[in-house]
C-alpha cells in the first residue's frame, strides 16, 4: 500500500488524538481529494463512507482524505474535534500534489456533517478560500469554537483583617517604630475578622453542536479553617461556622488556627508591680525596679530602665531600648527594641535590635538581627553572650580593643529540654513494658500469645490479665508517640542546624568566640565580612573575596 493509500483505521486514530500537537507530529502522508473528484485508483472497489459509486467508478462526496478499509474506499473528513467538542480544526497533512483552492461550500459541508452549528469562524473560512495553501506543509485552521463553561470558584477563607502583622520600621537612629504594626492589630466590636466566601456554581458553556457543556461547581469548605478564641464568636450556618466576629475592642491575635482578640490595658508608665491578663500598652517608660507581667503582648513607647523585669506570653516591643545589669526580659513571642545594654533578654521567637547589643546576655529561639541604626557603630554586638537558634546577623561583632564577645547558633535550650523529657518518657515506657511482660511470663510483646493467655485464663484471673494488657497497650502507644515526636523534633533541629549561621556584614574582631551546634571557633585576628557556618569537621568561615576555608573545631 502506498503512503497515499493509508488505512482508514490508522488515519481515523490519528485524527481522534487528544491534542493537535500529537496529530501534527504523526508521520502521516495521505491524499486530499475534493468533492466530485474521481478516485481512479479505486476502480472495482466497493464504495465506503463519503464515496459515491457511479458506473463502476468511485467519486468523493466531500473534501477529505481517501483511505482503504477492508477492500472498500472511503473518504475521511480532515477535521479534528477537541475532546469536549469546544473546537473544530481543519487538519491538512503534506501533499505530493499542489492543493486546490478551497471553496466555502466544501468547508461548510464538512461542518454540517459534523453537526457543527455554534461558533463557526466565518472570517477564517473566507481567508482559507482566498488562495491555495502550500502543499508541503502541515497546517491547521480553527473552523469553529464553542463557548467554554466558566467553572465555579471554590469556597475560600477571606481575612478582612490581615492576620499576618506588618513588620516594624527601624528609624535612622535605631528606634523601633511599631505604630503601623500596633495600629494594624486594633479591631472593633462586631468587626468580621475571618469569613468563608461560598463556592459558586459556575456558568455552563455550549459546544460546537449547540449542546450544553456543564460547568464544574466549586467545592465548599468542609469547615472554617480557624477557630474562635478569646473574645471572638462564630457566625454559623447549618451548624457550621462561616465567620469569626470580634466581641470587643482590642488587639487581633492568632495562635495556630485560633483567632482571638485580646483586651488592651493602657498605662502612661509602669512602676512597681503591674500584672494584667491581657495585652499591655505603656506609652512611656518602664521605671527602674518595676515588674511588669502580661498574659498577652507588651508594647512600650519609651525605654526599660535598669533593674526592671518584663514577662509576656506574647511579643514585647520596646521603642527606645533596654539598659541595666539587673534588667531581665522574657517573652514567649518575638522581641523588638532599639538597643540592649547589659541585662538578660530571652525570647522564644525572633529578636530585632535597631542599633546595638552591649555586654548583655541575649537568647532567641528564632533569628536575631542587629540593624545599623544609630550611627557608624550601629549594628554592633560587643561583649556579653548572644545566642540564636536559627542564625545571627550583625555589622560588627566584638570591638577593636579586643572585647571578649561570644556569639552562637544552634538548638535552643527548650528544645533540648523537650528532647530530654521525651527520652525519659521512652525509658519509663520501656521499663514498664518489660515489667508487665515478665508478669505475663513473656519475653517480647506478642499479640497472639497474649490473646491465648487471656482466653485460657479462669474467669477470676481474666480481669486481672485484661488490666495488665490495657496498661501494656497504653505504655506501648505512649512510647510510639514519644518516638515519633522525637524523630520530628530531631528532624526540625537538623534542618535548622544546616541553615544556621552567623553573618557579619562588617568586621568580626579578635577575641570573638563563635559557637555553632557544639563546635567553636576563636577569632584571633579581625575578619572582614565573614560568614560562620557548620561543616562536617568544624566551623566553616567564608569571607567576601576570599575562598572558603575550613577551620577545625576544638
HELIX and SHEET records of a PDB file:
HELIX    1   1 UNK A    8  UNK A   15  1                                   8    
HELIX    2   2 UNK A   20  UNK A   25  1                                   6    
HELIX    3   3 UNK A   40  UNK A   42  5                                   3    
HELIX    4   4 UNK A  104  UNK A  113  1                                  10    
HELIX    5   5 UNK A  122  UNK A  128  1                                   7    
HELIX    6   6 UNK A  179  UNK A  184  1                                   6    
HELIX    7   7 UNK A  413  UNK A  440  1                                  28    
HELIX    8   8 UNK A  447  UNK A  456  1                                  10    
HELIX    9   9 UNK A  459  UNK A  499  1                                  41    
SHEET    1   A 4 UNK A  31  UNK A  33  0                                        
SHEET    2   A 4 UNK A  64  UNK A  69 -1                                        
SHEET    3   A 4 UNK A  72  UNK A  77 -1                                        
SHEET    4   A 4 UNK A  46  UNK A  47  1                                        
SHEET    1   B 2 UNK A  51  UNK A  54  0                                        
SHEET    2   B 2 UNK A  57  UNK A  60 -1                                        
SHEET    1   C 3 UNK A  79  UNK A  81  0                                        
SHEET    2   C 3 UNK A  87  UNK A  92 -1                                        
SHEET    3   C 3 UNK A 139  UNK A 145 -1                                        
SHEET    1   D 2 UNK A 150  UNK A 151  0                                        
SHEET    2   D 2 UNK A 202  UNK A 203 -1                                        
SHEET    1   E 4 UNK A 156  UNK A 159  0                                        
SHEET    2   E 4 UNK A 192  UNK A 197 -1                                        
SHEET    3   E 4 UNK A 240  UNK A 246 -1                                        
SHEET    4   E 4 UNK A 232  UNK A 237 -1                                        
SHEET    1   F 2 UNK A 169  UNK A 170  0                                        
SHEET    2   F 2 UNK A 176  UNK A 177 -1                                        
SHEET    1   G 4 UNK A 186  UNK A 187  0                                        
SHEET    2   G 4 UNK A 250  UNK A 255 -1                                        
SHEET    3   G 4 UNK A 258  UNK A 262 -1                                        
SHEET    4   G 4 UNK A 227  UNK A 228  1                                        
SHEET    1   H 2 UNK A 205  UNK A 206  0                                        
SHEET    2   H 2 UNK A 212  UNK A 213 -1                                        
SHEET    1   I 7 UNK A 264  UNK A 267  0                                        
SHEET    2   I 7 UNK A 279  UNK A 282  1                                        
SHEET    3   I 7 UNK A 298  UNK A 300  1                                        
SHEET    4   I 7 UNK A 316  UNK A 318  1                                        
SHEET    5   I 7 UNK A 335  UNK A 341  1                                        
SHEET    6   I 7 UNK A 321  UNK A 323  1                                        
SHEET    7   I 7 UNK A 303  UNK A 304  1                                        
SHEET    1   J 9 UNK A 264  UNK A 267  0                                        
SHEET    2   J 9 UNK A 279  UNK A 282  1                                        
SHEET    3   J 9 UNK A 298  UNK A 300  1                                        
SHEET    4   J 9 UNK A 316  UNK A 318  1                                        
SHEET    5   J 9 UNK A 335  UNK A 341  1                                        
SHEET    6   J 9 UNK A 351  UNK A 358  1                                        
SHEET    7   J 9 UNK A 367  UNK A 370  1                                        
SHEET    8   J 9 UNK A 391  UNK A 397  1                                        
SHEET    9   J 9 UNK A 380  UNK A 382  1                                        
SHEET    1   K10 UNK A 264  UNK A 267  0                                        
SHEET    2   K10 UNK A 279  UNK A 282  1                                        
SHEET    3   K10 UNK A 298  UNK A 300  1                                        
SHEET    4   K10 UNK A 316  UNK A 318  1                                        
SHEET    5   K10 UNK A 335  UNK A 341  1                                        
SHEET    6   K10 UNK A 351  UNK A 358  1                                        
SHEET    7   K10 UNK A 367  UNK A 370  1                                        
SHEET    8   K10 UNK A 391  UNK A 397  1                                        
SHEET    9   K10 UNK A 501  UNK A 508  1                                        
SHEET   10   K10 UNK A 527  UNK A 528 -1                                        
SHEET    1   L12 UNK A 264  UNK A 267  0                                        
SHEET    2   L12 UNK A 279  UNK A 282  1                                        
SHEET    3   L12 UNK A 298  UNK A 300  1                                        
SHEET    4   L12 UNK A 316  UNK A 318  1                                        
SHEET    5   L12 UNK A 335  UNK A 341  1                                        
SHEET    6   L12 UNK A 351  UNK A 358  1                                        
SHEET    7   L12 UNK A 367  UNK A 370  1                                        
SHEET    8   L12 UNK A 391  UNK A 397  1                                        
SHEET    9   L12 UNK A 501  UNK A 508  1                                        
SHEET   10   L12 UNK A 530  UNK A 534 -1                                        
SHEET   11   L12 UNK A 538  UNK A 543 -1                                        
SHEET   12   L12 UNK A 549  UNK A 552 -1                                        
SHEET    1   M10 UNK A 273  UNK A 276  0                                        
SHEET    2   M10 UNK A 291  UNK A 294  1                                        
SHEET    3   M10 UNK A 309  UNK A 312  1                                        
SHEET    4   M10 UNK A 328  UNK A 331  1                                        
SHEET    5   M10 UNK A 344  UNK A 347  1                                        
SHEET    6   M10 UNK A 361  UNK A 364  1                                        
SHEET    7   M10 UNK A 385  UNK A 388  1                                        
SHEET    8   M10 UNK A 405  UNK A 409  1                                        
SHEET    9   M10 UNK A 512  UNK A 516  1                                        
SHEET   10   M10 UNK A 519  UNK A 523 -1                                        
END                                                                             
